[in-house]
Amino acid sequence: MKLTPSRRTFLAAAAPACAAAQAVANPKPALLGGPKTRTTPFPDWPVADAREERALLDTLHSGKWFRGSGQNVKRFEEAYAQLTGARQALATANGTAALFISLNVLGVEPGDEVIVPPYTFIATVNVVLRQHALPVFVDTDPESFQIDHRLVERAITPNTRAIMPVHLGGNVCQLDSLLATAAKHKIPLIEDACQAHLAEWRGRKVGTLGATGCFSFQASKNLNSGEGGAILFQDEDLRERAYAFHNNGSGLRMIGSNFSYASSGANLRLAEWQGAILLAQMTRLQAQAKTRSENGAYLTSLLKQIPGLSPAIHYEGTTNNAFHLYMFRYNSEAFSGLSRDQFLKALAAEGIPGASGYRPLNTQQFIKDSLASRGFQRLFSAQRLKQWAEQNQCPANDKLCTQAVWFTQNMLLGPKSDMDQIAGAIQKIKRNAAALAKS
């Protein structure tokens, strides 16, 4: 049928409007001249108000700034133990100190070996090296971003004195398997839960299942005092030894200040200022954790629908992911060859900041330099160090380090619509990936 002039005129007039509507529905990426997906920042971190101000002022005016004279640190330890279900807690100067104290009180000595993951912050390995022990790396399960529990047992030798998995990003390691392996070989398991406040395994808070559980309260953490840390214990005597070690060898059970000491040690105490801030921060902790958990689960439901993205899985026993980090793997082939760096650049242009995460820790030069030092050369035979170098291969982790993308925990503290914006920005990038790859 022929178009009448009136219909031609109508369609001609309607065409620009349809094109404009389509442009709004499928805008160009910001890097190619389109509008940004998000024009406002994500929630600030840390969150603070009159509660922190009052806590600091009360401590200031009390004149009791040291844990030996004040009550803030002690009150925090009691509250944190109650919150997590631990028998006792010990506050420490930082998360690194918590790990260092744990190694010492559990008897890790020069010449020993400690099993660690290669996908973690440097502190996990630094504390082992400071003991002049050998860090033995076990490859990563890329689906979960956690240590591959299936490979741990084969890494155990007669010199293994501890297994130290990391609940990376607030997700949880496969603790059933790891605890069974540790028990079978009578080796203590130290939970590095520095990023996993209120994460749970089968309904129990992480940090309460191993011999010790170590936490960090550094500025980026979900519970934050700028710097600070804690160790959770189920064994009273172990906590007493840890208290003495963190207090220059002076134990809690020792009466008075008579300059007698239970052991060697160091000054790794938390200050009253930080104890006061932590008590104030804890008033929001559970509500914030609930928001992160809900937003993290919703974001996963969105990103799983985008081919080329693989959000980190939870093991079957995980009853709560703390989402200190939201982590997923990015497959550039599914995005028309757009590299991860280009993807992150395009994402940032949309107002969505992302990070590429850790590099392979097991291949860092500082570890090779440490093992080549006089101390390590005296402690370990040339044959053992050669064997360590030959076995120090973590191919799954190497690949993960080229694919990982992170979002920080504060990005999960806003409304559900923020998650829609994140997914929408990624969808926009995917639709235009070929053009972005050429730009």
Backbone hydrogen bonds in HBPLUS format (Angstrom, degrees):
<---DONOR---> <-ACCEPTOR-->    atom                        ^
c    i                          cat <-CA-CA->   ^        H-A-AA   ^      H-
h    n   atom  resd res      DA  || num        DHA   H-A  angle D-A-AA Bond
n    s   type  num  typ     dist DA aas  dist angle  dist       angle   num
A0007-ARG N   A0004-THR O   3.01 MM   3  5.31 120.8  2.38 105.8 120.2     1
A0008-ARG N   A0004-THR O   2.97 MM   4  6.29 162.9  2.00 160.5 166.0     2
A0009-THR N   A0005-PRO O   2.92 MM   4  6.07 160.4  1.95 147.9 153.3     3
A0010-PHE N   A0006-SER O   2.97 MM   4  6.18 150.9  2.06 139.3 147.3     4
A0011-LEU N   A0007-ARG O   2.91 MM   4  6.17 167.6  1.93 157.2 158.8     5
A0012-ALA N   A0008-ARG O   2.91 MM   4  6.04 160.9  1.95 151.1 157.0     6
A0013-ALA N   A0009-THR O   3.02 MM   4  6.13 151.5  2.10 140.9 148.5     7
A0014-ALA N   A0010-PHE O   2.85 MM   4  6.07 144.4  1.98 142.7 153.7     8
A0015-ALA N   A0011-LEU O   2.95 MM   4  6.00 141.7  2.10 147.0 154.6     9
A0018-CYS N   A0014-ALA O   2.98 MM   4  6.28 155.4  2.04 157.5 165.3    10
A0019-ALA N   A0015-ALA O   2.94 MM   4  6.19 162.1  1.97 157.8 162.8    11
A0020-ALA N   A0016-PRO O   2.86 MM   4  6.04 153.6  1.93 145.1 152.6    12
A0021-ALA N   A0017-ALA O   2.93 MM   4  6.15 155.5  1.99 144.9 151.4    13
A0022-GLN N   A0018-CYS O   2.92 MM   4  6.17 156.0  1.98 148.3 154.9    14
A0023-ALA N   A0019-ALA O   2.91 MM   4  6.14 149.9  2.00 143.8 152.3    15
A0024-VAL N   A0020-ALA O   3.01 MM   4  6.33 148.6  2.11 145.6 153.5    16
A0025-ALA N   A0021-ALA O   2.98 MM   4  6.24 156.8  2.03 145.7 152.3    17
A0026-ASN N   A0022-GLN O   2.78 MM   4  5.92 147.3  1.88 147.9 156.9    18
A0032-LEU N   A0029-PRO O   2.93 MM   3  5.35 146.8  2.04 109.8 120.0    19
A0034-GLY N   A0029-PRO O   2.94 MM   5  5.03 156.9  1.99 136.9 129.7    20
A0033-GLY N   A0030-ALA O   3.10 MM   3  5.09 160.6  2.14 110.4 110.4    21
A0038-ARG N   A0350-GLU O   2.90 MM 312  6.00 156.3  1.96 153.3 161.2    22
A0052-GLU N   A0049-ASP O   3.17 MM   3  5.84 124.8  2.50 116.5 126.4    23
A0053-GLU N   A0049-ASP O   3.28 MM   4  6.59 166.0  2.30 151.2 155.4    24
A0054-ARG N   A0050-ALA O   2.86 MM   4  5.91 165.4  1.88 147.6 151.0    25
A0055-ALA N   A0051-ARG O   3.04 MM   4  6.18 155.8  2.10 141.4 148.5    26
A0056-LEU N   A0052-GLU O   2.98 MM   4  6.18 160.3  2.02 152.2 156.2    27
A0057-LEU N   A0053-GLU O   2.97 MM   4  6.16 163.2  2.00 150.9 156.2    28
A0058-ASP N   A0054-ARG O   2.86 MM   4  5.93 162.3  1.89 150.6 155.5    29
A0059-THR N   A0055-ALA O   3.15 MM   4  6.29 154.4  2.22 138.4 145.1    30
A0060-LEU N   A0056-LEU O   2.85 MM   4  6.09 159.9  1.89 149.6 155.8    31
A0061-HIS N   A0057-LEU O   2.92 MM   4  6.13 170.8  1.93 157.3 158.2    32
A0062-SER N   A0058-ASP O   2.99 MM   4  6.03 132.7  2.22 136.2 148.7    33
A0062-SER N   A0059-THR O   3.22 MM   3  5.09 129.1  2.49  91.7 105.4    34
A0063-GLY N   A0060-LEU O   3.31 MM   3  5.77 143.9  2.45 106.8 115.1    35
A0272-GLU N   A0065-TRP O   3.22 MM 207  5.01 160.7  2.26 130.3 129.6    36
A0069-SER N   A0066-PHE O   2.87 MM   3  5.63 159.8  1.91 126.3 132.2    37
A0070-GLY N   A0066-PHE O   2.98 MM   4  6.04 154.2  2.04 156.9 163.7    38
A0075-ARG N   A0071-GLN O   2.90 MM   4  6.02 161.2  1.93 153.7 159.3    39
A0076-PHE N   A0072-ASN O   2.87 MM   4  6.10 153.5  1.94 147.8 155.5    40
A0077-GLU N   A0073-VAL O   2.90 MM   4  6.18 163.8  1.93 153.8 157.8    41
A0078-GLU N   A0074-LYS O   3.07 MM   4  6.34 161.0  2.10 150.2 154.7    42
A0079-ALA N   A0075-ARG O   2.96 MM   4  6.16 157.9  2.01 146.5 152.9    43
A0080-TYR N   A0076-PHE O   2.77 MM   4  5.93 161.5  1.80 160.9 165.6    44
A0081-ALA N   A0077-GLU O   3.00 MM   4  6.08 159.1  2.05 146.3 151.9    45
A0082-GLN N   A0078-GLU O   3.07 MM   4  6.21 158.3  2.12 142.3 148.3    46
A0083-LEU N   A0079-ALA O   2.90 MM   4  6.08 159.2  1.95 146.1 152.0    47
A0084-THR N   A0080-TYR O   3.05 MM   4  6.14 156.4  2.11 146.1 151.2    48
A0085-GLY N   A0081-ALA O   2.92 MM   4  5.80 129.3  2.18 142.0 154.3    49
A0086-ALA N   A0081-ALA O   3.02 MM   5  4.79 128.1  2.30 139.4 144.3    50
A0087-ARG N   A0233-PHE O   3.08 MM 146  5.96 127.3  2.37 144.8 159.5    51
A0088-GLN N   A0233-PHE O   3.13 MM 145  5.25 157.9  2.18 145.7 145.4    52
A0233-PHE N   A0088-GLN O   2.90 MM 145  5.25 160.5  1.93 155.5 153.3    53
A0090-LEU N   A0231-ILE O   2.86 MM 141  5.19 147.2  1.96 146.6 156.4    54
A0231-ILE N   A0090-LEU O   2.84 MM 141  5.19 146.5  1.95 139.8 150.9    55
A0092-THR N   A0229-GLY O   2.77 MM 137  4.77 169.1  1.78 122.1 122.9    56
A0229-GLY N   A0092-THR O   2.98 MM 137  4.77 132.7  2.21 138.7 130.0    57
A0093-ALA N   A0268-LEU O   2.83 MM 175  5.02 136.0  2.03 128.1 128.5    58
A0098-ALA N   A0094-ASN O   3.17 MM   4  6.52 148.1  2.27 140.4 149.1    59
A0099-LEU N   A0095-GLY O   3.09 MM   4  6.45 156.1  2.15 151.2 155.9    60
A0100-PHE N   A0096-THR O   2.91 MM   4  6.14 161.6  1.95 151.8 157.5    61
A0101-ILE N   A0097-ALA O   2.83 MM   4  5.94 165.4  1.85 154.8 157.8    62
A0102-SER N   A0098-ALA O   3.11 MM   4  6.21 159.2  2.15 140.9 146.9    63
A0103-LEU N   A0099-LEU O   3.05 MM   4  6.36 161.4  2.09 153.5 157.0    64
A0104-ASN N   A0100-PHE O   3.17 MM   4  6.42 158.3  2.22 145.7 151.5    65
A0105-VAL N   A0101-ILE O   2.93 MM   4  6.20 169.7  1.94 165.0 166.2    66
A0106-LEU N   A0102-SER O   3.01 MM   4  5.99 138.1  2.19 145.0 155.4    67
A0108-VAL N   A0103-LEU O   2.94 MM   5  5.28 164.1  1.97 165.5 160.8    68
A0107-GLY N   A0104-ASN O   3.18 MM   3  5.33 161.4  2.21 106.2 109.7    69
A0112-ASP N   A0109-GLU O   3.02 MM   3  5.68 157.7  2.08 144.5 145.5    70
A0111-GLY N   A0132-HIS O   2.93 MM  21  6.40 158.0  1.98 148.8 147.2    71
A0134-LEU N   A0112-ASP O   2.81 MM  22  6.24 164.5  1.83 150.2 152.5    72
A0113-GLU N   A0159-ASN O   2.90 MM  46  5.59 143.5  2.04 146.4 139.0    73
A0161-ARG N   A0113-GLU O   2.82 MM  48  5.84 168.6  1.83 165.1 162.2    74
A0114-VAL N   A0134-LEU O   2.97 MM  20  6.18 161.8  2.00 153.3 154.1    75
A0136-VAL N   A0114-VAL O   2.84 MM  22  5.88 172.9  1.85 150.4 152.5    76
A0115-ILE N   A0162-ALA O   3.05 MM  47  6.48 160.0  2.09 153.6 153.9    77
A0164-MET N   A0115-ILE O   2.83 MM  49  5.88 166.8  1.85 159.8 164.2    78
A0116-VAL N   A0136-VAL O   2.94 MM  20  5.97 161.2  1.98 144.3 148.2    79
A0138-VAL N   A0116-VAL O   3.02 MM  22  6.30 149.6  2.11 157.6 166.2    80
A0361-LEU N   A0118-PRO O   3.37 MM 243  5.13 155.4  2.43 147.0 146.1    81
A0124-THR N   A0121-PHE O   3.24 MM   3  6.22 149.2  2.34 129.6 133.1    82
A0125-VAL N   A0122-ILE O   2.98 MM   3  5.53 134.5  2.20 114.3 125.3    83
A0126-ASN N   A0122-ILE O   2.85 MM   4  6.04 163.0  1.88 157.2 162.7    84
A0127-VAL N   A0123-ALA O   3.19 MM   4  6.14 167.2  2.20 151.7 151.3    85
A0128-VAL N   A0125-VAL O   3.08 MM   3  5.25 124.1  2.40 101.5 115.7    86
A0129-LEU N   A0125-VAL O   3.02 MM   4  6.36 164.7  2.05 159.7 163.7    87
A0130-ARG N   A0126-ASN O   2.86 MM   4  6.09 150.9  1.94 150.1 158.5    88
A0131-GLN N   A0128-VAL O   3.11 MM   3  5.25 137.4  2.30  99.4 111.3    89
A0133-ALA N   A0128-VAL O   3.12 MM   5  5.47 166.0  2.14 153.9 152.7    90
A0132-HIS N   A0129-LEU O   2.83 MM   3  4.84 154.7  1.89 106.1 113.5    91
A0148-ASP N   A0139-ASP O   2.92 MM   9  5.89 163.7  1.95 156.5 152.5    92
A0141-ASP N   A0146-GLN O   2.80 MM   5  5.62 174.1  1.80 177.6 176.9    93
A0144-SER N   A0141-ASP O   3.12 MM   3  5.76 140.5  2.28 117.5 126.3    94
A0145-PHE N   A0141-ASP O   2.84 MM   4  5.65 142.8  1.98 155.5 166.3    95
A0313-ILE N   A0143-GLU O   2.75 MM 170  5.80 165.7  1.77 147.6 151.1    96
A0151-LEU N   A0148-ASP O   2.99 MM   3  5.74 165.8  2.01 124.2 128.7    97
A0155-ALA N   A0152-VAL O   2.89 MM   3  5.37 150.6  1.97 115.1 124.6    98
A0156-ILE N   A0153-GLU O   3.16 MM   3  5.48 163.6  2.19 111.6 116.7    99
A0160-THR N   A0157-THR O   3.08 MM   3  5.36 170.9  2.09 116.0 118.4   100
A0163-ILE N   A0188-PRO O   3.08 MM  25  6.49 155.6  2.15 156.0 162.5   101
A0190-ILE N   A0163-ILE O   2.89 MM  27  6.22 157.3  1.95 158.0 165.5   102
A0192-ASP N   A0165-PRO O   3.00 MM  27  6.05 164.1  2.03 169.7 168.7   103
A0167-HIS N   A0192-ASP O   2.99 MM  25  6.29 161.1  2.03 154.0 157.7   104
A0170-GLY N   A0167-HIS O   3.33 MM   3  5.79 162.9  2.36 129.7 128.5   105
A0171-ASN N   A0168-LEU O   3.17 MM   3  5.70 156.2  2.23 122.5 123.1   106
A0324-HIS N   A0169-GLY O   2.84 MM 155  4.89 128.3  2.11 118.9 128.3   107
A0325-LEU N   A0169-GLY O   2.97 MM 156  4.53 158.5  2.02 127.5 121.2   108
A0322-ALA N   A0170-GLY O   2.90 MM 152  4.35 154.9  1.97 129.3 123.3   109
A0175-LEU N   A0173-CYS O   2.88 MM   2  5.47 120.1  2.25 112.4  95.3   110
A0178-LEU N   A0174-GLN O   3.16 MM   4  6.40 168.4  2.18 151.7 155.4   111
A0179-LEU N   A0175-LEU O   2.82 MM   4  5.68 168.6  1.84 149.7 153.3   112
A0180-ALA N   A0176-ASP O   3.12 MM   4  6.16 153.1  2.19 139.6 147.3   113
A0181-THR N   A0177-SER O   2.99 MM   4  6.22 157.3  2.04 149.7 155.6   114
A0182-ALA N   A0178-LEU O   2.95 MM   4  6.17 161.4  1.99 148.7 154.0   115
A0183-ALA N   A0179-LEU O   2.91 MM   4  6.06 161.0  1.94 147.7 152.8   116
A0184-LYS N   A0180-ALA O   2.93 MM   4  6.05 159.2  1.98 146.8 152.7   117
A0185-HIS N   A0181-THR O   3.19 MM   4  6.39 153.8  2.26 147.2 152.6   118
A0186-LYS N   A0182-ALA O   2.87 MM   4  5.78 104.7  2.45 134.9 153.3   119
A0187-ILE N   A0182-ALA O   2.89 MM   5  4.91 166.1  1.91 144.4 147.8   120
A0186-LYS N   A0183-ALA O   3.15 MM   3  4.81 153.5  2.22  95.7 103.7   121
A0211-ALA N   A0189-LEU O   2.84 MM  22  5.66 144.0  1.97 148.8 160.5   122
A0191-GLU N   A0212-THR O   2.98 MM  21  6.23 167.9  1.99 158.8 154.8   123
A0214-CYS N   A0191-GLU O   2.82 MM  23  6.11 171.5  1.83 176.0 176.2   124
A0193-ALA N   A0214-CYS O   2.80 MM  21  5.31 130.9  2.04 139.3 154.5   125
A0196-ALA N   A0193-ALA O   2.93 MM   3  4.90 169.4  1.94 115.6 117.2   126
A0199-ALA N   A0196-ALA O   3.20 MM   3  5.38 169.3  2.21 122.0 122.5   127
A0206-VAL N   A0199-ALA O   2.88 MM   7  5.75 162.6  1.91 139.3 142.1   128
A0200-GLU N   A0320-ASN O   2.96 MM 120  4.78 161.0  1.99 129.3 132.3   129
A0319-THR N   A0200-GLU O   3.14 MM 119  5.25 148.6  2.24 116.0 124.3   130
A0201-TRP N   A0204-ARG O   2.76 MM   3  5.27 157.5  1.81 155.5 158.3   131
A0204-ARG N   A0201-TRP O   2.99 MM   3  5.27 167.1  2.01 116.5 119.8   132
A0202-ARG N   A0317-GLY O   2.68 MM 115  5.14 155.2  1.74 171.8 164.7   133
A0208-THR N   A0205-LYS O   3.33 MM   3  6.14 145.7  2.46 137.4 140.2   134
A0213-GLY N   A0232-LEU O   3.20 MM  19  4.93 142.4  2.35 130.7 136.1   135
A0232-LEU N   A0213-GLY O   2.79 MM  19  4.93 151.6  1.87 138.0 147.9   136
A0215-PHE N   A0230-ALA O   2.85 MM  15  5.14 156.0  1.91 157.8 159.8   137
A0230-ALA N   A0215-PHE O   3.12 MM  15  5.14 148.0  2.23 126.2 128.0   138
A0217-PHE N   A0228-GLY O   2.70 MM  11  4.72 161.2  1.73 134.4 128.7   139
A0225-SER N   A0217-PHE O   2.86 MM   8  5.55 170.9  1.86 150.3 147.9   140
A0221-LYS N   A0218-GLN O   2.87 MM   3  5.57 157.2  1.93 129.4 136.7   141
A0219-ALA N   A0226-GLY O   2.99 MM   7  4.17 124.3  2.31 133.7 118.7   142
A0239-ARG N   A0235-ASP O   3.12 MM   4  6.42 151.1  2.21 146.2 154.3   143
A0240-GLU N   A0236-GLU O   2.98 MM   4  6.32 150.3  2.07 146.9 155.2   144
A0241-ARG N   A0237-ASP O   3.02 MM   4  6.34 156.3  2.08 147.3 152.8   145
A0242-ALA N   A0238-LEU O   2.96 MM   4  6.18 152.6  2.03 143.5 151.6   146
A0243-TYR N   A0239-ARG O   2.79 MM   4  6.03 154.0  1.86 148.6 155.9   147
A0244-ALA N   A0240-GLU O   3.03 MM   4  6.29 163.1  2.06 148.4 152.1   148
A0245-PHE N   A0241-ARG O   2.96 MM   4  6.20 162.5  1.99 147.1 152.1   149
A0246-HIS N   A0242-ALA O   2.95 MM   4  6.15 161.2  1.98 153.0 157.2   150
A0247-ASN N   A0244-ALA O   3.07 MM   3  5.05 147.3  2.18 100.4 110.5   151
A0249-GLY N   A0244-ALA O   2.61 MM   5  4.44 139.2  1.77 157.4 149.4   152
A0266-ALA N   A0245-PHE O   2.81 MM  21  6.04 164.3  1.84 173.0 168.4   153
A0268-LEU N   A0246-HIS O   2.96 MM  22  4.73 173.5  1.96 133.0 135.0   154
A0250-SER N   A0247-ASN O   3.14 MM   3  5.49 167.5  2.16 114.7 118.5   155
A0248-ASN N   A0266-ALA O   2.87 MM  18  4.35 155.7  1.93 129.9 123.5   156
A0262-ALA N   A0249-GLY O   2.61 MM  13  5.33 149.2  1.70 169.4 164.0   157
A0254-MET N   A0251-GLY O   3.18 MM   3  5.35 156.0  2.24 102.7 110.0   158
A0275-GLY N   A0271-ALA O   3.11 MM   4  6.46 157.3  2.16 149.1 156.2   159
A0276-ALA N   A0272-GLU O   2.95 MM   4  6.13 152.7  2.03 146.3 152.5   160
A0277-ILE N   A0273-TRP O   3.06 MM   4  6.42 158.3  2.11 148.2 153.7   161
A0278-LEU N   A0274-GLN O   2.89 MM   4  6.07 164.9  1.91 154.1 158.2   162
A0279-LEU N   A0275-GLY O   3.12 MM   4  6.31 154.5  2.18 143.9 149.8   163
A0280-ALA N   A0276-ALA O   3.20 MM   4  6.51 153.1  2.28 144.2 151.1   164
A0281-GLN N   A0277-ILE O   2.78 MM   4  6.05 162.0  1.81 156.7 162.5   165
A0282-MET N   A0278-LEU O   2.89 MM   4  5.99 145.8  2.01 145.9 154.2   166
A0283-THR N   A0280-ALA O   3.14 MM   3  5.62 153.4  2.22 109.4 117.1   167
A0284-ARG N   A0281-GLN O   3.11 MM   3  5.83 163.4  2.14 119.1 123.8   168
A0288-GLN N   A0284-ARG O   2.96 MM   4  6.10 166.1  1.98 165.6 170.2   169
A0289-ALA N   A0285-LEU O   2.90 MM   4  6.07 156.0  1.96 148.5 155.8   170
A0290-LYS N   A0286-GLN O   3.01 MM   4  6.21 152.7  2.09 144.0 150.5   171
A0291-THR N   A0287-ALA O   3.11 MM   4  6.40 157.1  2.17 147.3 152.9   172
A0292-ARG N   A0288-GLN O   2.97 MM   4  6.27 164.2  2.00 155.3 159.1   173
A0293-SER N   A0289-ALA O   2.95 MM   4  6.09 163.2  1.98 148.6 153.6   174
A0294-GLU N   A0290-LYS O   3.01 MM   4  6.18 163.4  2.04 150.2 154.1   175
A0295-ASN N   A0291-THR O   2.93 MM   4  6.06 168.3  1.94 153.5 157.3   176
A0296-GLY N   A0292-ARG O   2.71 MM   4  5.73 156.8  1.76 150.5 157.8   177
A0297-ALA N   A0293-SER O   3.06 MM   4  6.17 160.1  2.10 143.5 148.3   178
A0298-TYR N   A0294-GLU O   3.04 MM   4  6.24 157.4  2.09 145.0 151.6   179
A0299-LEU N   A0295-ASN O   2.81 MM   4  5.97 163.6  1.84 151.8 156.4   180
A0300-THR N   A0296-GLY O   3.01 MM   4  6.18 154.9  2.08 143.8 150.6   181
A0301-SER N   A0297-ALA O   3.13 MM   4  6.42 151.7  2.21 142.2 149.2   182
A0302-LEU N   A0298-TYR O   3.16 MM   4  6.53 139.1  2.34 143.7 154.6   183
A0302-LEU N   A0299-LEU O   3.10 MM   3  5.11 127.9  2.38  95.5 109.3   184
A0303-LEU N   A0299-LEU O   2.86 MM   4  6.13 168.3  1.88 160.6 163.2   185
A0304-LYS N   A0300-THR O   2.96 MM   4  5.90 154.4  2.03 150.4 155.4   186
A0305-GLN N   A0302-LEU O   3.21 MM   3  5.65 152.6  2.28 107.2 115.2   187
A0306-ILE N   A0303-LEU O   3.02 MM   3  5.33 165.6  2.04 113.1 117.7   188
A0309-LEU N   A0306-ILE O   3.21 MM   3  6.01 151.5  2.30 149.9 149.8   189
A0331-ASN N   A0308-GLY O   2.87 MM  23  4.80 152.2  1.95 151.0 154.8   190
A0310-SER N   A0329-ARG O   3.00 MM  19  4.99 152.6  2.08 140.2 145.9   191
A0329-ARG N   A0310-SER O   2.99 MM  19  4.99 160.9  2.02 121.1 125.5   192
A0312-ALA N   A0327-MET O   3.02 MM  15  5.82 165.0  2.04 151.0 146.6   193
A0318-THR N   A0315-TYR O   2.92 MM   3  5.59 168.9  1.93 127.8 131.4   194
A0326-TYR N   A0407-PHE O   2.84 MM  81  4.98 168.1  1.85 149.9 153.3   195
A0407-PHE N   A0326-TYR O   2.85 MM  81  4.98 140.9  2.00 140.0 151.5   196
A0328-PHE N   A0405-VAL O   3.05 MM  77  5.48 155.2  2.12 153.0 159.5   197
A0405-VAL N   A0328-PHE O   2.84 MM  77  5.48 139.7  2.01 162.9 173.5   198
A0330-TYR N   A0403-GLN O   2.86 MM  73  5.02 151.9  1.94 127.3 136.2   199
A0334-ALA N   A0331-ASN O   3.18 MM   3  5.73 137.2  2.37 111.6 121.0   200
A0335-PHE N   A0332-SER O   2.90 MM   3  4.99 149.2  1.99 103.3 113.5   201
A0337-GLY N   A0332-SER O   2.90 MM   5  4.95 140.1  2.06 142.4 142.1   202
A0338-LEU N   A0335-PHE O   2.98 MM   3  5.50 163.5  2.01 119.4 124.9   203
A0343-PHE N   A0339-SER O   2.81 MM   4  6.06 154.6  1.87 150.5 158.5   204
A0344-LEU N   A0340-ARG O   2.86 MM   4  6.12 161.4  1.90 154.5 158.2   205
A0345-LYS N   A0341-ASP O   2.97 MM   4  6.16 151.4  2.06 142.7 150.9   206
A0346-ALA N   A0342-GLN O   2.88 MM   4  6.09 159.2  1.93 148.9 154.3   207
A0347-LEU N   A0343-PHE O   2.85 MM   4  6.05 153.0  1.92 147.5 155.8   208
A0348-ALA N   A0344-LEU O   2.89 MM   4  6.07 159.3  1.93 145.1 150.3   209
A0349-ALA N   A0345-LYS O   3.06 MM   4  6.29 151.9  2.15 143.4 150.8   210
A0350-GLU N   A0346-ALA O   3.23 MM   4  6.52 130.0  2.49 134.5 146.7   211
A0350-GLU N   A0347-LEU O   2.97 MM   3  5.12 134.7  2.18  99.2 112.3   212
A0352-ILE N   A0347-LEU O   3.08 MM   5  5.37 159.1  2.13 145.4 141.9   213
A0351-GLY N   A0348-ALA O   2.91 MM   3  5.10 159.0  1.96 108.6 114.6   214
A0355-ALA N   A0406-TRP O   3.03 MM  51  5.03 149.2  2.13 135.5 142.5   215
A0406-TRP N   A0355-ALA O   2.80 MM  51  5.03 154.7  1.86 144.0 149.3   216
A0364-GLN N   A0361-LEU O   3.21 MM   3  5.46 170.6  2.22 114.6 116.9   217
A0367-ILE N   A0364-GLN O   3.25 MM   3  5.86 141.9  2.40 111.9 120.3   218
A0369-ASP N   A0365-GLN O   2.87 MM   4  6.16 157.9  1.92 156.5 163.5   219
A0370-SER N   A0366-PHE O   2.96 MM   4  6.09 150.5  2.05 136.3 144.0   220
A0371-LEU N   A0367-ILE O   2.96 MM   4  6.25 162.9  1.99 154.8 158.4   221
A0372-ALA N   A0368-LYS O   3.03 MM   4  6.18 128.5  2.31 136.6 150.0   222
A0372-ALA N   A0369-ASP O   3.21 MM   3  5.04 133.5  2.44  91.1 103.9   223
A0373-SER N   A0370-SER O   3.08 MM   3  5.23 160.7  2.12 106.0 111.9   224
A0377-GLN N   A0373-SER O   2.97 MM   4  6.11 154.8  2.03 151.5 159.6   225
A0378-ARG N   A0374-ARG O   2.97 MM   4  6.17 142.8  2.11 146.6 155.5   226
A0379-LEU N   A0375-GLY O   3.10 MM   4  6.32 147.6  2.20 143.0 152.2   227
A0380-PHE N   A0376-PHE O   2.93 MM   4  5.88 158.5  1.98 152.8 155.9   228
A0385-LEU N   A0381-SER O   3.03 MM   4  6.35 163.9  2.05 156.8 160.7   229
A0386-LYS N   A0382-ALA O   2.93 MM   4  6.04 149.6  2.02 142.3 150.9   230
A0387-GLN N   A0383-GLN O   2.90 MM   4  6.07 156.8  1.95 144.1 150.9   231
A0388-TRP N   A0384-ARG O   2.82 MM   4  6.06 154.2  1.89 146.4 153.8   232
A0389-ALA N   A0385-LEU O   3.02 MM   4  6.23 159.3  2.07 142.3 147.0   233
A0390-GLU N   A0386-LYS O   2.99 MM   4  6.27 153.6  2.06 147.2 154.6   234
A0391-GLN N   A0387-GLN O   2.90 MM   4  6.10 148.0  2.01 148.6 157.6   235
A0392-ASN N   A0388-TRP O   2.89 MM   4  5.83 120.3  2.26 142.8 157.6   236
A0393-GLN N   A0391-GLN O   2.72 MM   2  5.53 142.0  1.86 105.2  93.7   237
A0398-ASP N   A0394-CYS O   2.92 MM   4  6.22 155.3  1.98 154.0 162.2   238
A0399-LYS N   A0395-PRO O   3.10 MM   4  6.34 159.4  2.15 148.1 151.8   239
A0400-LEU N   A0396-ALA O   2.96 MM   4  6.19 159.5  2.00 144.5 150.9   240
A0401-CYS N   A0397-ASN O   2.93 MM   4  6.14 155.4  1.99 153.4 158.4   241
A0402-THR N   A0399-LYS O   2.95 MM   3  5.33 151.8  2.03 109.9 118.9   242
A0403-GLN N   A0400-LEU O   2.93 MM   3  5.12 152.5  2.01 107.6 116.6   243
A0404-ALA N   A0400-LEU O   2.92 MM   4  5.80 145.1  2.04 168.9 172.0   244
A0411-MET N   A0408-THR O   3.00 MM   3  5.77 152.3  2.08 121.5 129.0   245
A0412-LEU N   A0409-GLN O   3.00 MM   3  5.52 161.9  2.03 115.1 121.1   246
A0413-LEU N   A0410-ASN O   3.21 MM   3  5.25 163.6  2.24 109.8 110.6   247
A0418-ASP N   A0415-PRO O   3.02 MM   3  5.70 154.6  2.08 116.3 123.1   248
A0419-MET N   A0416-LYS O   2.95 MM   3  5.47 132.4  2.18 111.0 122.4   249
A0420-ASP N   A0416-LYS O   3.38 MM   4  6.88 148.4  2.49 141.9 150.6   250
A0421-GLN N   A0417-SER O   3.03 MM   4  6.34 148.7  2.13 143.1 151.1   251
A0422-ILE N   A0418-ASP O   3.02 MM   4  6.37 154.0  2.09 146.1 152.6   252
A0423-ALA N   A0419-MET O   3.01 MM   4  6.28 171.8  2.02 153.8 155.2   253
A0424-GLY N   A0420-ASP O   2.77 MM   4  5.88 153.4  1.84 144.6 153.4   254
A0425-ALA N   A0421-GLN O   2.86 MM   4  6.02 156.4  1.92 149.3 154.3   255
A0426-ILE N   A0422-ILE O   3.13 MM   4  6.44 157.2  2.19 147.8 153.7   256
A0427-GLN N   A0423-ALA O   2.92 MM   4  6.17 156.8  1.97 150.0 156.6   257
A0428-LYS N   A0424-GLY O   2.97 MM   4  6.18 155.8  2.03 147.0 153.3   258
A0429-ILE N   A0425-ALA O   3.00 MM   4  6.29 156.0  2.06 145.7 151.9   259
A0430-LYS N   A0426-ILE O   2.86 MM   4  6.11 159.0  1.91 151.0 157.0   260
A0431-ARG N   A0427-GLN O   2.97 MM   4  6.21 160.2  2.01 151.6 155.9   261
A0432-ASN N   A0428-LYS O   3.28 MM   4  6.47 140.6  2.44 138.8 148.5   262
A0432-ASN N   A0429-ILE O   3.14 MM   3  5.22 128.3  2.43  96.5 110.0   263
A0433-ALA N   A0430-LYS O   3.25 MM   3  4.84 169.2  2.26 104.8 104.4   264
A0436-LEU N   A0432-ASN O   2.94 MM   4  6.19 160.0  1.99 156.5 163.2   265
A0437-ALA N   A0433-ALA O   2.82 MM   4  5.98 152.5  1.89 150.5 157.8   266
A0438-LYS N   A0435-ALA O   3.23 MM   3  5.31 135.0  2.44  96.6 108.3   267
A0439-SER N   A0436-LEU O   3.11 MM   3  5.07 141.3  2.27  96.9 108.2   268
